[in-house]
Structure formats: structure tokens, C-alpha cells
Amino acid sequence: DPHLIAWFSAGAFVLLGFPISMCGIFMHLTNYYQPNVQCYVVRILWMVPIYSIESWLCLRFHTAAIYIETLRDVYESYVLYSFLQFLIAVLGGEEALVLMLKDKSPTRGVHMWGMNWFIKPWLMGQPWTSPFFVKCKLGVLQYVLLKVVSSIIVMFLEIYGLYKEGDFTPRGGYLYICIITNLSQCWALYCLAFFYYATKNELGPIRPVGKFLSVKAVVFFTWWQSLGISILFQMGMIPHYAAVDDGREWTAEAVAKGLQDYLICIEMFVAAIVHTFVFPHTDY
């Protein structure tokens, strides 16, 4: 049975990645010397066990996958928020960060080429705050909030048969959710990159590039991967699976969802290994 083969092989990657992540979490908790920073690291590291187990469950119980995926998407937004808070904590907290940004050159608030045509430079500091910091933070938080709300909306649309995942026609909610999420995600990614550009010298001691890439790869790449699989489904390149499992046939849509979950199980094993290098407890 191809379904069981996929489920067991995905489970093997979960069993390999889970202890690696749990070991990293355990090492941080037993070497909890900077709790104000490490608490966010632990929350980020939990991403791998939660993602992998939920994806594995989605692969097995594919008829209930949409509800399990909702929980995964909510934690995804929480990880992004935790990563922003991690950077703020590394920089000494919000008050210290605002004071530091006030001393930055105003050119740090000038947007990249193209964006500067329609967005004015963000002020690095004012008497009581930093507009630059506030806008970067709101840029990330808007995606966090949108992801939670959209996940709940998707769940209800699916219940009433109105979501139509993989269908890019205006008949279902998938097209609209996809467009809104993409725009929100791109803006959040830009705000994170802009924040890093302004604080890269201060973040240098924690080797931030690997941390940025590891979090962005999981949060953003998995979304684009699901979009790519949906496009393949829409083009008819993903076949249905004729065998019956639990009394229900695996449609092409279910196969597309299963492929995404299977790939995430593999990718989380890779992410677990990467996290041991980019979020080591020895940094603290």
C-alpha cells in the first residue's frame, strides 16, 4: 500500500528529527543562563517537533488534515513572533533598542531601491520612540495576526465546502486566502530583512544569518512549497490514488496535501540538524 509506505517512511524521519530537537531543547533548559533570550530559542526549537508530528498525523488521517494543519499554521505565526522577540532580547530589550536606533544614521531608514519610490524613509528615532522599530514590529505582527485569523477562516470554509484548496478560480476561498497571505508574508519578510539591515552590526556576535535563514526557510519556504504543489494539482499533474483507505478514496487533492505533509516530515529532520548549529546552547 503506497499510503502506508509513505506514512512509515515519513515516520522514520520524524523519529530521527524528534530526538535531535528535544536534545537541543533539553540542553538549553539545563543551561538556562540567559532566560530572557533562551526562552524564545526554546519556543523556536519546538517548531520542529510540532511541525513534524502534525504533518505525520495529517499524512495518516488525511480526512482530518485541514484541522490539524490549522494548529500547525497557528504555531508557525507564533514562531515568527518569537523570533522577532528573540532579536529584541538579544539587543537588550525594547528600551535599549530604541535608544540604540536613535543613534543610527537616518540613511538606515531609507528603503531599498524600488520600495523607496512609494515608501518614505522611516525615522530611526523620535523623543520617546523609534518609528522604524514600531513599523518593523507591526510589519511582522500583522502577518502573525493574519495567519491566525486566516487559519480559522480556512477551517470554517472547509467545513462548508467553500475553501476548494488548489483551485485558483474565484469560486472558492483558496484564491483569496492565497493572495492575501502572500502579500502579508512578503511584507513581514521585508520588515524582518530591513530590521536586520539596521541592526546587523549589533547582532553580529550571535551569527544572525544562519538563524534568519533557518526560521525563514521553515516559515516561508513551506508556504511557497504548498503553493507550488497546488499549482501542479491545478495543472492536473498530480494523479488520484485509486485505492481506498478508511472507506475513502485518495483524490488528487488529497494526494497533493499528502505530498506537502510528507515533504515537511523530511524537511523537519534537516531543520533539526541545522538548528543544532545555528541555535547551540553554548552561545549562552
BALOBA-1460 file (C-alpha; in Angstrom, 3 decimals):
// residues 284
<rec num="1" residu="d" x="0.000" y="0.000" z="0.000"/>
<rec num="2" residu="p" x="1.721" y="3.266" z="-1.130"/>
<rec num="3" residu="h" x="-0.089" y="5.225" z="1.584"/>
<rec num="4" residu="l" x="1.313" y="3.071" z="4.377"/>
<rec num="5" residu="i" x="4.768" y="3.114" z="2.798"/>
<rec num="6" residu="a" x="4.679" y="6.924" z="2.725"/>
<rec num="7" residu="w" x="3.367" y="7.065" z="6.287"/>
<rec num="8" residu="f" x="6.012" y="4.727" z="7.703"/>
<rec num="9" residu="s" x="8.892" y="6.339" z="5.784"/>
<rec num="10" residu="a" x="7.754" y="9.813" z="6.895"/>
<rec num="11" residu="g" x="7.525" y="8.456" z="10.432"/>
<rec num="12" residu="a" x="11.145" y="7.348" z="10.197"/>
<rec num="13" residu="f" x="12.211" y="10.944" z="9.528"/>
<rec num="14" residu="v" x="10.046" y="12.125" z="12.432"/>
<rec num="15" residu="l" x="11.695" y="9.587" z="14.744"/>
<rec num="16" residu="l" x="15.125" y="10.786" z="13.606"/>
<rec num="17" residu="g" x="14.427" y="14.509" z="13.884"/>
<rec num="18" residu="f" x="12.372" y="14.498" z="17.095"/>
<rec num="19" residu="p" x="15.157" y="13.388" z="19.491"/>
<rec num="20" residu="i" x="17.624" y="15.811" z="17.882"/>
<rec num="21" residu="s" x="15.301" y="18.748" z="18.573"/>
<rec num="22" residu="m" x="14.395" y="17.526" z="22.049"/>
<rec num="23" residu="c" x="18.082" y="17.199" z="22.873"/>
<rec num="24" residu="g" x="18.629" y="20.817" z="21.819"/>
<rec num="25" residu="i" x="15.680" y="21.957" z="23.928"/>
<rec num="26" residu="f" x="16.918" y="19.948" z="26.919"/>
<rec num="27" residu="m" x="20.426" y="21.417" z="26.634"/>
<rec num="28" residu="h" x="19.041" y="24.959" z="26.638"/>
<rec num="29" residu="l" x="16.793" y="24.273" z="29.640"/>
<rec num="30" residu="t" x="19.634" y="22.697" z="31.630"/>
<rec num="31" residu="n" x="21.950" y="25.600" z="30.730"/>
<rec num="32" residu="y" x="19.409" y="28.347" z="31.269"/>
<rec num="33" residu="y" x="21.875" y="31.169" z="31.893"/>
<rec num="34" residu="q" x="20.076" y="33.847" z="29.839"/>
<rec num="35" residu="p" x="16.370" y="33.036" z="30.308"/>
<rec num="36" residu="n" x="15.197" y="36.309" z="28.764"/>
<rec num="37" residu="v" x="16.818" y="35.207" z="25.478"/>
<rec num="38" residu="q" x="16.758" y="31.415" z="25.674"/>
<rec num="39" residu="c" x="13.017" y="31.233" z="26.332"/>
<rec num="40" residu="y" x="12.491" y="32.402" z="22.744"/>
<rec num="41" residu="v" x="15.093" y="29.969" z="21.418"/>
<rec num="42" residu="v" x="13.248" y="27.086" z="23.074"/>
<rec num="43" residu="r" x="9.966" y="28.202" z="21.503"/>
<rec num="44" residu="i" x="11.626" y="28.289" z="18.092"/>
<rec num="45" residu="l" x="13.160" y="24.844" z="18.584"/>
<rec num="46" residu="w" x="9.743" y="23.398" z="19.422"/>
<rec num="47" residu="m" x="8.795" y="24.187" z="15.842"/>
<rec num="48" residu="v" x="10.433" y="21.008" z="14.507"/>
<rec num="49" residu="p" x="8.672" y="18.501" z="16.823"/>
<rec num="50" residu="i" x="5.309" y="20.221" z="16.392"/>
<rec num="51" residu="y" x="5.594" y="20.602" z="12.608"/>
<rec num="52" residu="s" x="6.843" y="17.065" z="12.038"/>
<rec num="53" residu="i" x="4.321" y="15.300" z="14.292"/>
<rec num="54" residu="e" x="1.367" y="17.283" z="12.970"/>
<rec num="55" residu="s" x="2.435" y="16.685" z="9.356"/>
<rec num="56" residu="w" x="2.823" y="12.986" z="10.099"/>
<rec num="57" residu="l" x="-0.671" y="12.876" z="11.618"/>
<rec num="58" residu="c" x="-2.050" y="14.736" z="8.588"/>
<rec num="59" residu="l" x="-0.490" y="12.109" z="6.354"/>
<rec num="60" residu="r" x="-2.149" y="9.303" z="8.295"/>
<rec num="61" residu="f" x="-5.529" y="10.917" z="8.957"/>
<rec num="62" residu="h" x="-5.832" y="12.807" z="5.693"/>
<rec num="63" residu="t" x="-9.583" y="13.364" z="6.010"/>
<rec num="64" residu="a" x="-8.958" y="15.492" z="9.118"/>
<rec num="65" residu="a" x="-5.787" y="17.131" z="7.783"/>
<rec num="66" residu="i" x="-7.308" y="20.590" z="7.393"/>
<rec num="67" residu="y" x="-7.994" y="20.823" z="11.146"/>
<rec num="68" residu="i" x="-4.549" y="19.564" z="12.138"/>
<rec num="69" residu="e" x="-2.911" y="21.958" z="9.660"/>
<rec num="70" residu="t" x="-4.756" y="24.848" z="11.309"/>
<rec num="71" residu="l" x="-2.928" y="24.167" z="14.575"/>
<rec num="72" residu="r" x="0.371" y="23.971" z="12.689"/>
<rec num="73" residu="d" x="-0.262" y="27.298" z="10.965"/>
<rec num="74" residu="v" x="-1.084" y="28.989" z="14.264"/>
<rec num="75" residu="y" x="2.192" y="27.822" z="15.787"/>
<rec num="76" residu="e" x="4.005" y="28.992" z="12.657"/>
<rec num="77" residu="s" x="2.874" y="32.548" z="13.347"/>
<rec num="78" residu="y" x="3.909" y="32.151" z="16.991"/>
<rec num="79" residu="v" x="7.409" y="31.101" z="15.888"/>
<rec num="80" residu="l" x="7.790" y="34.214" z="13.758"/>
<rec num="81" residu="y" x="6.720" y="36.403" z="16.674"/>
<rec num="82" residu="s" x="9.120" y="34.540" z="18.984"/>
<rec num="83" residu="f" x="11.976" y="35.086" z="16.549"/>
<rec num="84" residu="l" x="11.345" y="38.828" z="16.494"/>
<rec num="85" residu="q" x="11.222" y="38.859" z="20.296"/>
<rec num="86" residu="f" x="14.456" y="36.847" z="20.340"/>
<rec num="87" residu="l" x="16.215" y="39.527" z="18.290"/>
<rec num="88" residu="i" x="14.834" y="42.261" z="20.535"/>
<rec num="89" residu="a" x="16.011" y="40.394" z="23.652"/>
<rec num="90" residu="v" x="19.495" y="39.905" z="22.183"/>
<rec num="91" residu="l" x="19.675" y="43.652" z="21.576"/>
<rec num="92" residu="g" x="18.875" y="44.371" z="25.236"/>
<rec num="93" residu="g" x="15.106" y="44.765" z="25.169"/>
<rec num="94" residu="e" x="12.838" y="47.339" z="23.591"/>
<rec num="95" residu="e" x="14.017" y="50.347" z="25.611"/>
<rec num="96" residu="a" x="17.693" y="49.716" z="24.879"/>
<rec num="97" residu="l" x="16.867" y="49.002" z="21.241"/>
<rec num="98" residu="v" x="15.007" y="52.290" z="20.821"/>
<rec num="99" residu="l" x="17.934" y="54.222" z="22.323"/>
<rec num="100" residu="m" x="20.348" y="52.397" z="20.043"/>
<rec num="101" residu="l" x="18.275" y="53.084" z="16.923"/>
<rec num="102" residu="k" x="18.108" y="56.793" z="17.752"/>
<rec num="103" residu="d" x="21.885" y="56.971" z="17.333"/>
<rec num="104" residu="k" x="21.751" y="55.319" z="13.918"/>
<rec num="105" residu="s" x="22.257" y="57.256" z="10.714"/>
<rec num="106" residu="p" x="18.963" y="58.325" z="9.081"/>
<rec num="107" residu="t" x="20.122" y="56.504" z="5.948"/>
<rec num="108" residu="r" x="19.399" y="53.216" z="7.751"/>
<rec num="109" residu="g" x="15.720" y="54.059" z="7.433"/>
<rec num="110" residu="v" x="15.869" y="54.542" z="3.660"/>
<rec num="111" residu="h" x="14.133" y="51.696" z="1.877"/>
<rec num="112" residu="m" x="15.742" y="49.510" z="-0.758"/>
<rec num="113" residu="w" x="15.698" y="50.504" z="-4.407"/>
<rec num="114" residu="g" x="12.191" y="50.206" z="-5.801"/>
<rec num="115" residu="m" x="10.487" y="50.361" z="-2.423"/>
<rec num="116" residu="n" x="11.807" y="53.890" z="-1.893"/>
<rec num="117" residu="w" x="9.714" y="55.081" z="-4.829"/>
<rec num="118" residu="f" x="6.483" y="54.875" z="-2.855"/>
<rec num="119" residu="i" x="7.553" y="54.498" z="0.810"/>
<rec num="120" residu="k" x="9.178" y="57.395" z="2.619"/>
<rec num="121" residu="p" x="12.219" y="56.715" z="4.836"/>
<rec num="122" residu="w" x="11.318" y="55.505" z="8.304"/>
<rec num="123" residu="l" x="12.614" y="57.749" z="11.075"/>
<rec num="124" residu="m" x="15.119" y="55.940" z="13.265"/>
<rec num="125" residu="g" x="14.244" y="57.879" z="16.393"/>
<rec num="126" residu="q" x="11.911" y="60.411" z="17.983"/>
<rec num="127" residu="p" x="11.884" y="61.745" z="21.566"/>
<rec num="128" residu="w" x="10.016" y="58.794" z="23.078"/>
<rec num="129" residu="t" x="10.094" y="56.076" z="20.475"/>
<rec num="130" residu="s" x="11.560" y="54.776" z="17.228"/>
<rec num="131" residu="p" x="9.126" y="54.846" z="14.289"/>
<rec num="132" residu="f" x="11.487" y="52.485" z="12.476"/>
<rec num="133" residu="f" x="11.220" y="49.858" z="15.206"/>
<rec num="134" residu="v" x="7.459" y="50.273" z="15.600"/>
<rec num="135" residu="k" x="6.845" y="49.822" z="11.873"/>
<rec num="136" residu="c" x="9.157" y="46.814" z="11.622"/>
<rec num="137" residu="k" x="7.430" y="45.196" z="14.586"/>
<rec num="138" residu="l" x="3.960" y="45.903" z="13.211"/>
<rec num="139" residu="g" x="5.085" y="44.553" z="9.839"/>
<rec num="140" residu="v" x="5.807" y="41.188" z="11.444"/>
<rec num="141" residu="l" x="2.838" y="41.193" z="13.809"/>
<rec num="142" residu="q" x="0.348" y="41.845" z="11.009"/>
<rec num="143" residu="y" x="1.377" y="38.531" z="9.445"/>
<rec num="144" residu="v" x="1.132" y="36.762" z="12.793"/>
<rec num="145" residu="l" x="-2.408" y="38.030" z="13.319"/>
<rec num="146" residu="l" x="-3.447" y="37.415" z="9.718"/>
<rec num="147" residu="k" x="-2.110" y="33.851" z="9.792"/>
<rec num="148" residu="v" x="-4.133" y="33.011" z="12.889"/>
<rec num="149" residu="v" x="-7.314" y="34.586" z="11.534"/>
<rec num="150" residu="s" x="-6.914" y="33.084" z="8.050"/>
<rec num="151" residu="s" x="-6.279" y="29.621" z="9.512"/>
<rec num="152" residu="i" x="-9.559" y="29.803" z="11.416"/>
<rec num="153" residu="i" x="-11.387" y="31.102" z="8.325"/>
<rec num="154" residu="v" x="-9.934" y="28.278" z="6.212"/>
<rec num="155" residu="m" x="-11.170" y="25.718" z="8.715"/>
<rec num="156" residu="f" x="-14.740" y="27.032" z="8.530"/>
<rec num="157" residu="l" x="-14.641" y="27.395" z="4.741"/>
<rec num="158" residu="e" x="-13.530" y="23.766" z="4.508"/>
<rec num="159" residu="i" x="-16.398" y="22.639" z="6.736"/>
<rec num="160" residu="y" x="-18.913" y="24.243" z="4.365"/>
<rec num="161" residu="g" x="-17.082" y="23.140" z="1.216"/>
<rec num="162" residu="l" x="-16.162" y="26.686" z="0.197"/>
<rec num="163" residu="y" x="-12.366" y="26.590" z="0.509"/>
<rec num="164" residu="k" x="-11.518" y="24.416" z="-2.537"/>
<rec num="165" residu="e" x="-7.790" y="24.078" z="-1.882"/>
<rec num="166" residu="g" x="-5.700" y="24.131" z="-5.059"/>
<rec num="167" residu="d" x="-8.494" y="25.750" z="-7.063"/>
<rec num="168" residu="f" x="-7.353" y="29.150" z="-8.339"/>
<rec num="169" residu="t" x="-10.746" y="30.085" z="-9.760"/>
<rec num="170" residu="p" x="-12.838" y="32.766" z="-7.983"/>
<rec num="171" residu="r" x="-15.393" y="30.130" z="-6.961"/>
<rec num="172" residu="g" x="-13.597" y="29.157" z="-3.757"/>
<rec num="173" residu="g" x="-11.830" y="30.886" z="-0.923"/>
<rec num="174" residu="y" x="-8.397" y="29.422" z="-1.711"/>
<rec num="175" residu="l" x="-7.512" y="32.074" z="-4.302"/>
<rec num="176" residu="y" x="-8.314" y="34.977" z="-1.983"/>
<rec num="177" residu="i" x="-6.587" y="33.442" z="1.042"/>
<rec num="178" residu="c" x="-3.550" y="32.743" z="-1.135"/>
<rec num="179" residu="i" x="-3.285" y="36.326" z="-2.433"/>
<rec num="180" residu="i" x="-3.773" y="37.953" z="0.972"/>
<rec num="181" residu="t" x="-1.350" y="35.585" z="2.703"/>
<rec num="182" residu="n" x="1.314" y="36.098" z="0.037"/>
<rec num="183" residu="l" x="1.146" y="39.881" z="0.302"/>
<rec num="184" residu="s" x="1.194" y="39.772" z="4.100"/>
<rec num="185" residu="q" x="4.058" y="37.285" z="4.145"/>
<rec num="186" residu="c" x="6.203" y="39.259" z="1.707"/>
<rec num="187" residu="w" x="5.753" y="42.406" z="3.787"/>
<rec num="188" residu="a" x="6.681" y="40.593" z="7.004"/>
<rec num="189" residu="l" x="9.761" y="39.152" z="5.317"/>
<rec num="190" residu="y" x="10.761" y="42.591" z="4.074"/>
<rec num="191" residu="c" x="10.327" y="44.145" z="7.537"/>
<rec num="192" residu="l" x="12.486" y="41.434" z="9.109"/>
<rec num="193" residu="a" x="15.194" y="41.953" z="6.494"/>
<rec num="194" residu="f" x="15.005" y="45.737" z="6.951"/>
<rec num="195" residu="f" x="15.309" y="45.322" z="10.725"/>
<rec num="196" residu="y" x="18.361" y="43.105" z="10.247"/>
<rec num="197" residu="y" x="19.937" y="45.645" z="7.885"/>
<rec num="198" residu="a" x="19.704" y="48.342" z="10.562"/>
<rec num="199" residu="t" x="20.989" y="46.183" z="13.432"/>
<rec num="200" residu="k" x="23.370" y="43.734" z="11.740"/>
<rec num="201" residu="n" x="26.454" y="45.141" z="13.478"/>
<rec num="202" residu="e" x="24.917" y="44.745" z="16.937"/>
<rec num="203" residu="l" x="23.593" y="41.273" z="16.067"/>
<rec num="204" residu="g" x="26.985" y="40.156" z="14.763"/>
<rec num="205" residu="p" x="28.059" y="38.214" z="17.905"/>
<rec num="206" residu="i" x="25.112" y="35.794" z="17.611"/>
<rec num="207" residu="r" x="25.872" y="34.966" z="13.949"/>
<rec num="208" residu="p" x="22.388" y="36.024" z="12.832"/>
<rec num="209" residu="v" x="22.471" y="34.986" z="9.165"/>
<rec num="210" residu="g" x="22.029" y="31.276" z="9.870"/>
<rec num="211" residu="k" x="19.259" y="31.988" z="12.371"/>
<rec num="212" residu="f" x="17.426" y="34.238" z="9.916"/>
<rec num="213" residu="l" x="17.695" y="31.698" z="7.121"/>
<rec num="214" residu="s" x="16.650" y="28.713" z="9.246"/>
<rec num="215" residu="v" x="13.492" y="30.402" z="10.522"/>
<rec num="216" residu="k" x="12.593" y="31.941" z="7.185"/>
<rec num="217" residu="a" x="13.189" y="28.659" z="5.378"/>
<rec num="218" residu="v" x="10.717" y="26.801" z="7.569"/>
<rec num="219" residu="v" x="8.077" y="29.509" z="7.848"/>
<rec num="220" residu="f" x="8.191" y="30.892" z="4.323"/>
<rec num="221" residu="f" x="9.543" y="28.039" z="2.201"/>
<rec num="222" residu="t" x="6.873" y="25.601" z="3.399"/>
<rec num="223" residu="w" x="4.201" y="28.075" z="2.305"/>
<rec num="224" residu="w" x="5.707" y="28.555" z="-1.147"/>
<rec num="225" residu="q" x="6.153" y="24.811" z="-1.414"/>
<rec num="226" residu="s" x="2.456" y="24.261" z="-0.720"/>
<rec num="227" residu="l" x="1.628" y="26.900" z="-3.325"/>
<rec num="228" residu="g" x="3.818" y="25.146" z="-5.901"/>
<rec num="229" residu="i" x="2.148" y="21.800" z="-5.180"/>
<rec num="230" residu="s" x="-1.265" y="23.454" z="-5.537"/>
<rec num="231" residu="i" x="-0.252" y="24.777" z="-8.950"/>
<rec num="232" residu="l" x="0.805" y="21.274" z="-10.009"/>
<rec num="233" residu="f" x="-2.555" y="19.975" z="-8.787"/>
<rec num="234" residu="q" x="-4.405" y="22.673" z="-10.727"/>
<rec num="235" residu="m" x="-2.462" y="21.736" z="-13.875"/>
<rec num="236" residu="g" x="-3.550" y="18.135" z="-13.464"/>
<rec num="237" residu="m" x="-0.021" y="16.859" z="-12.878"/>
<rec num="238" residu="i" x="-0.903" y="15.111" z="-9.598"/>
<rec num="239" residu="p" x="-2.938" y="11.917" z="-10.132"/>
<rec num="240" residu="h" x="-5.552" y="10.483" z="-7.799"/>
<rec num="241" residu="y" x="-4.870" y="7.317" z="-5.848"/>
<rec num="242" residu="a" x="-7.486" y="4.707" z="-6.683"/>
<rec num="243" residu="a" x="-7.061" y="2.535" z="-3.587"/>
<rec num="244" residu="v" x="-9.464" y="3.104" z="-0.752"/>
<rec num="245" residu="d" x="-8.230" y="3.964" z="2.733"/>
<rec num="246" residu="d" x="-10.572" y="4.091" z="5.719"/>
<rec num="247" residu="g" x="-13.507" y="3.908" z="3.322"/>
<rec num="248" residu="r" x="-12.465" y="6.971" z="1.326"/>
<rec num="249" residu="e" x="-10.594" y="7.340" z="-1.930"/>
<rec num="250" residu="w" x="-7.428" y="9.409" z="-2.126"/>
<rec num="251" residu="t" x="-8.368" y="12.145" z="-4.591"/>
<rec num="252" residu="a" x="-5.751" y="14.185" z="-6.446"/>
<rec num="253" residu="e" x="-6.353" y="16.987" z="-3.917"/>
<rec num="254" residu="a" x="-5.694" y="14.606" z="-1.009"/>
<rec num="255" residu="v" x="-2.548" y="13.325" z="-2.727"/>
<rec num="256" residu="a" x="-1.324" y="16.937" z="-3.124"/>
<rec num="257" residu="k" x="-1.902" y="17.606" z="0.586"/>
<rec num="258" residu="g" x="-0.205" y="14.342" z="1.471"/>
<rec num="259" residu="l" x="2.818" y="15.247" z="-0.643"/>
<rec num="260" residu="q" x="3.181" y="18.529" z="1.232"/>
<rec num="261" residu="d" x="2.958" y="16.774" z="4.606"/>
<rec num="262" residu="y" x="5.426" y="14.096" z="3.517"/>
<rec num="263" residu="l" x="7.969" y="16.685" z="2.388"/>
<rec num="264" residu="i" x="7.599" y="18.614" z="5.657"/>
<rec num="265" residu="c" x="8.410" y="15.451" z="7.644"/>
<rec num="266" residu="i" x="11.661" y="15.146" z="5.681"/>
<rec num="267" residu="e" x="12.449" y="18.861" z="5.861"/>
<rec num="268" residu="m" x="11.942" y="18.968" z="9.629"/>
<rec num="269" residu="f" x="14.628" y="16.309" z="10.017"/>
<rec num="270" residu="v" x="17.000" y="18.590" z="8.090"/>
<rec num="271" residu="a" x="15.826" y="21.607" z="10.135"/>
<rec num="272" residu="a" x="16.533" y="19.731" z="13.383"/>
<rec num="273" residu="i" x="20.140" y="19.197" z="12.303"/>
<rec num="274" residu="v" x="20.517" y="22.816" z="11.180"/>
<rec num="275" residu="h" x="19.120" y="24.100" z="14.491"/>
<rec num="276" residu="t" x="21.845" y="22.292" z="16.439"/>
<rec num="277" residu="f" x="24.384" y="24.508" z="14.671"/>
<rec num="278" residu="v" x="22.531" y="27.835" z="14.488"/>
<rec num="279" residu="f" x="20.891" y="27.728" z="17.958"/>
<rec num="280" residu="p" x="23.511" y="25.995" z="20.160"/>
<rec num="281" residu="h" x="23.198" y="26.267" z="23.934"/>
<rec num="282" residu="t" x="26.917" y="27.104" z="24.120"/>
<rec num="283" residu="d" x="26.142" y="30.624" z="22.858"/>
<rec num="284" residu="y" x="24.602" y="31.416" z="26.244"/>
